[in-house]
Amino acid sequence: MSPRAGKPATICAILLSLVWAPAAIGQDTANPMVESLHVRAFQFLEKVAQDQPEIAYQDLLRDSPLMKQFDQSDALKKLVEKTKDLQVKYGECRKIERVAVKKAGENLVVLRYLYECEYFPVVWHFAFYRTPSRDNLPTPVDQPWRLITVRFDTEPEKAAE
């Protein structure tokens, strides 16, 4: 086989890998709905990185059922304090990167971010949900997405899952 004969196969393999790579990673980058949720999560993380966790949580939880729970307890204060401690423990945030997007059905989206600090990475998890229509009908596109879970951990191997 001549050296030229292998080039079309190589080029084809490279093109296929470029087309399928985002799907293999689990990132639905072309979906505008996923992108709008990404913007919400990313803006939250930027405010946390700017040492504004109170504002970050208030903005993120604005339309969330979690806000009612937090209003009735000290849970939000504790979460804000733990978030403030991130910079003390792990250093200044240097980079924020979305590492996973997972859709479970049409009404649940889970986003995972690597929050890369000076000394150690932190993994942030966000779950967004929208109430499905009754009688198993398709959910309207304008149905609002609500944050139902926000948490972080220091288990970097979860970022690769």
Residue pairs with C-beta under 8 A, 6 or more apart in sequence:
22 28
22 29
22 30
25 100
26 100
26 101
26 102
27 98
27 100
27 101
28 34
28 101
28 103
29 35
29 101
33 109
33 141
33 145
34 101
34 103
34 109
36 145
37 109
37 111
37 126
37 128
37 145
38 98
38 101
38 111
40 60
40 128
40 147
41 60
41 98
41 111
41 113
41 124
41 126
42 96
42 98
42 113
43 59
44 56
44 57
44 59
44 60
44 150
45 56
45 93
45 96
45 113
45 115
45 124
46 96
47 53
47 55
47 56
47 59
48 56
48 83
48 86
48 93
48 115
49 92
49 93
49 96
49 115
51 84
51 87
53 80
53 83
53 84
54 80
56 83
57 70
57 76
57 79
57 80
57 83
60 147
60 150
61 67
61 70
61 76
61 147
61 150
63 144
63 146
63 147
64 146
64 147
64 148
65 146
65 148
66 147
66 148
66 150
69 75
70 76
70 79
83 152
86 93
86 115
86 117
86 122
86 152
87 93
87 117
89 119
89 120
90 117
90 118
90 119
90 120
90 121
90 122
90 154
91 117
91 118
91 119
91 120
92 117
92 118
93 115
93 116
93 117
94 116
94 117
94 118
95 114
95 116
96 113
96 114
96 115
96 116
97 113
97 114
97 116
98 111
98 112
98 113
99 112
99 113
99 114
99 159
99 160
100 110
100 111
100 112
100 159
100 161
101 109
101 110
101 111
101 112
102 109
102 110
102 112
103 109
103 110
104 110
106 132
106 138
106 139
107 129
107 130
107 131
107 132
107 139
108 127
108 128
108 129
109 127
109 128
109 129
109 145
110 125
110 126
110 127
110 128
111 125
111 126
111 127
111 128
112 123
112 124
112 125
112 126
112 158
112 159
113 123
113 124
113 126
114 121
114 122
114 123
114 156
114 159
115 121
115 122
115 123
115 124
115 152
120 154
120 156
121 154
121 156
121 159
122 152
122 153
122 154
123 152
123 153
123 154
123 155
123 156
123 158
123 159
124 150
124 151
124 152
125 149
125 150
125 151
125 152
125 153
126 147
126 149
126 150
127 147
127 148
127 149
127 150
128 145
128 146
128 147
128 148
129 145
129 146
129 148
130 139
130 143
130 144
130 145
130 146
131 139
131 143
132 139
133 139
133 140
133 143
